[in-house]
Structure formats: C-alpha cells, structure tokens
C-alpha cells in the first residue's frame, strides 16, 4: 500500500499526473483542484490512496489529508466509485461537501457531472454525521462541541473552525471562532 509520494512532476493531463520518484514514474489520478496547482518540473508531496481493480492498481493523490479522507468517505458509499469521488472533489472542497451532506443539499451534490439525485441522496444518507475528515483533532472536536453549546449549529461551528491553524489550543480555537462570530465585540 502506498500512503504518500514525494517527487518531481513529469507531466500532467486532465485527470492525472506522473510523478518521478528515483527514476520510477507513478501515474496518479487526482481531482481537478489538485491538477490546477501542480506544474511539470516542480516538486510535489501528495497523500495517496491505492485501489485495485482486477489486476491493475490505481493511485489517487491529494494535496491535503482532508481531501484524502473525504475521498475515502465518498467511495465507501455504494454506487460511488473513484471517478465520482474525484468529480465531487474537483467541484467542491471537503468542507463544502461536508456542508452539503449535513444540510442535505441534494441539488448541490447532484450538480456534479455523473452524480444524479439518486446518488446524491445515497451520499447524504450514508455520510450524514459520519464524515471523518472533520474529526481532525480532539481540540477541534471539543471546540466544535463548545460552540454548539453556545448556540451555534454544528455546520456553523465547523465553518468557524475549519480555517483556523490546527495547532491552536481549545481555548484559542473557541476565542477565534467567537471573535469571527461577534465581529469586534469582546467575548468573556
């Protein structure tokens, strides 16, 4: 199993790139959002998921751990294969997918090519309240619960916390989220 790759980008197409590691070129399929950010000749570190179909191995690459875990969550849904998972991550960030699932936004998810209302509903049914990327850290989970106890919805709390640096303490996460919520007012 290949968990991550680091090397030089040899080439990029509309659905994959080839990364050179010690003279071996690995074909890595990736969402469009990842492909837009890489340049042939540049160095790259990607998190990977290796899947096998019949006698062939496929490597899927992601710039962040959140993208990887969201991809894993998506392909765990019956009827959602790797191509649909990449299509969803090409259209939306992990946080946007999470928000769509939690808000049961079938229309948004089904706006992605090859994802109809039936598949979108299945994704929501299977993943609501279960997306694992959001449980990044104990402090994050505790901060989310604290914000919810202060009256924010789970989705609002996640939106306030998702872009904060991951190394903040619980207290700092809550302070920053409340600061953003209340603008320039001072929180006690």
C-alpha positions as CSV (number, residue, x, y, z in Angstrom):
1,X,0.0,0.0,0.0
2,X,1.3,3.5,-0.9
3,X,0.3,6.2,1.6
4,X,2.1,9.2,0.2
5,X,4.5,10.1,-2.6
6,X,7.1,12.8,-2.9
7,X,8.9,13.6,-6.2
8,X,9.1,15.6,-9.3
9,X,6.2,16.1,-11.6
10,X,7.0,14.7,-15.1
11,X,3.7,15.5,-16.8
12,X,0.1,16.5,-16.1
13,X,-3.1,15.7,-18.1
14,X,-6.8,16.5,-17.4
15,X,-7.2,13.6,-15.0
16,X,-3.8,12.5,-13.8
17,X,-0.1,13.4,-13.4
18,X,3.0,11.4,-13.5
19,X,5.4,11.8,-10.6
20,X,9.0,10.6,-10.8
21,X,10.5,9.0,-7.7
22,X,14.0,7.7,-8.0
23,X,13.6,7.1,-11.7
24,X,10.1,5.4,-11.5
25,X,7.2,7.3,-12.9
26,X,3.9,6.7,-11.0
27,X,0.6,7.6,-12.6
28,X,-1.6,9.4,-10.0
29,X,-5.2,10.3,-10.6
30,X,-6.3,13.5,-8.9
31,X,-9.1,16.0,-8.6
32,X,-9.0,19.0,-11.0
33,X,-8.4,21.2,-8.0
34,X,-5.1,19.4,-7.4
35,X,-4.1,19.2,-11.0
36,X,-4.5,23.0,-11.4
37,X,-2.0,23.6,-8.6
38,X,0.8,21.4,-10.0
39,X,3.4,22.2,-12.6
40,X,5.6,19.8,-14.6
41,X,9.2,20.0,-13.3
42,X,8.0,21.0,-9.8
43,X,8.4,19.1,-6.6
44,X,5.3,17.6,-5.1
45,X,4.2,15.8,-1.9
46,X,0.8,14.0,-2.1
47,X,-1.3,11.8,0.2
48,X,-2.4,8.8,-1.7
49,X,-5.0,6.0,-1.8
50,X,-4.2,2.9,-3.8
51,X,-7.1,0.9,-5.1
52,X,-7.1,-2.3,-7.1
53,X,-9.4,-3.3,-9.9
54,X,-8.9,-6.7,-11.3
55,X,-5.2,-7.0,-11.9
56,X,-4.4,-3.3,-12.1
57,X,-3.5,-0.8,-9.3
58,X,-4.7,2.8,-9.4
59,X,-3.2,5.6,-7.3
60,X,-5.2,8.6,-6.3
61,X,-3.4,11.7,-5.0
62,X,-4.5,14.6,-2.8
63,X,-2.7,17.7,-1.5
64,X,-4.3,17.6,1.9
65,X,-5.3,14.8,4.3
66,X,-8.8,16.3,4.4
67,X,-9.2,15.6,0.7
68,X,-7.9,12.1,1.1
69,X,-10.2,11.2,3.9
70,X,-13.2,12.8,2.2
71,X,-12.4,10.7,-0.9
72,X,-12.2,7.6,1.3
73,X,-15.6,8.5,2.8
74,X,-17.2,9.1,-0.5
75,X,-16.0,5.9,-2.1
76,X,-17.3,4.0,0.9
77,X,-20.8,4.8,-0.4
78,X,-22.3,2.1,-2.5
79,X,-22.5,3.4,-6.1
80,X,-19.8,6.0,-5.7
81,X,-16.6,4.9,-7.3
82,X,-13.2,6.7,-7.5
83,X,-14.2,8.7,-10.6
84,X,-17.3,10.1,-8.9
85,X,-15.3,10.8,-5.8
86,X,-12.7,12.7,-7.9
87,X,-15.6,14.6,-9.7
88,X,-17.0,15.7,-6.3
89,X,-13.6,16.8,-5.0
90,X,-13.0,18.6,-8.3
91,X,-16.1,20.6,-7.8
92,X,-16.1,21.2,-4.1
93,X,-13.7,21.4,-1.1
94,X,-14.0,18.8,1.7
95,X,-15.7,21.4,3.8
96,X,-18.3,22.2,1.1
97,X,-19.0,18.5,0.6
98,X,-19.4,18.2,4.4
99,X,-21.8,21.2,4.5
100,X,-23.8,19.8,1.6
101,X,-24.2,16.4,3.3
102,X,-25.1,17.9,6.7
103,X,-27.6,20.3,5.1
104,X,-29.0,17.5,2.9
105,X,-28.4,19.6,-0.2
106,X,-29.2,17.1,-2.9
107,X,-29.3,19.8,-5.6
108,X,-25.7,20.9,-4.9
109,X,-24.3,17.4,-4.9
110,X,-26.3,16.4,-8.0
111,X,-24.9,19.4,-9.9
112,X,-21.7,17.5,-10.3
113,X,-21.4,15.6,-13.6
114,X,-22.4,11.9,-13.3
115,X,-23.9,12.5,-9.8
116,X,-27.7,12.4,-10.1
117,X,-30.2,13.0,-7.3
118,X,-30.3,9.3,-6.5
119,X,-26.5,9.1,-5.9
120,X,-26.6,12.5,-4.1
121,X,-29.3,11.2,-1.8
122,X,-27.4,8.0,-1.1
123,X,-24.3,10.0,-0.2
124,X,-26.3,12.1,2.2
125,X,-28.0,9.1,3.8
126,X,-24.7,7.2,4.2
127,X,-22.5,10.0,5.3
128,X,-24.6,12.5,7.3
129,X,-22.9,12.9,10.7
130,X,-20.1,10.5,9.7
131,X,-17.6,12.4,7.6
132,X,-14.3,11.6,9.2
133,X,-12.2,14.4,8.0
134,X,-14.0,16.8,10.3
135,X,-12.8,15.0,13.4
136,X,-9.3,16.2,12.8
137,X,-8.3,16.6,16.4
138,X,-9.6,16.3,19.9
139,X,-9.3,20.1,20.4
140,X,-11.2,20.7,17.1
141,X,-14.0,18.3,18.3
142,X,-14.1,19.9,21.8
143,X,-14.2,23.4,20.3
144,X,-17.0,22.4,18.0
145,X,-19.0,21.0,20.9
146,X,-18.3,24.1,22.9
147,X,-19.5,26.4,20.1
148,X,-22.6,24.2,19.7
149,X,-23.4,24.5,23.4
150,X,-23.2,28.3,23.0
151,X,-25.9,28.2,20.3
152,X,-24.2,27.7,17.0
153,X,-25.3,24.8,14.8
154,X,-22.8,22.1,14.0
155,X,-22.3,23.4,10.5
156,X,-21.8,27.0,11.7
157,X,-19.3,25.8,14.3
158,X,-17.4,23.8,11.7
159,X,-17.4,26.8,9.3
160,X,-15.9,29.0,12.0
161,X,-13.2,26.4,12.9
162,X,-12.2,24.9,9.6
163,X,-9.7,27.5,8.5
164,X,-8.0,28.0,11.9
165,X,-4.5,26.8,12.3
166,X,-4.6,23.1,13.6
167,X,-2.0,23.8,16.4
168,X,-4.3,26.2,18.4
169,X,-5.4,25.2,21.9
170,X,-9.0,24.5,22.6
171,X,-9.4,27.9,24.3
172,X,-7.7,29.8,21.3
173,X,-9.9,27.9,18.8
174,X,-13.1,29.0,20.7
175,X,-11.9,32.6,21.1
176,X,-11.0,32.9,17.4
177,X,-14.3,31.4,16.3
178,X,-16.3,33.7,18.7
179,X,-14.3,36.7,17.6
180,X,-15.3,36.0,14.0
181,X,-18.9,35.4,15.1
182,X,-19.2,38.7,17.0
183,X,-17.0,40.9,14.9
184,X,-15.2,43.4,17.0
185,X,-17.1,42.8,20.3
186,X,-15.2,41.4,23.2
187,X,-16.1,38.0,24.5
188,X,-15.8,36.9,28.1
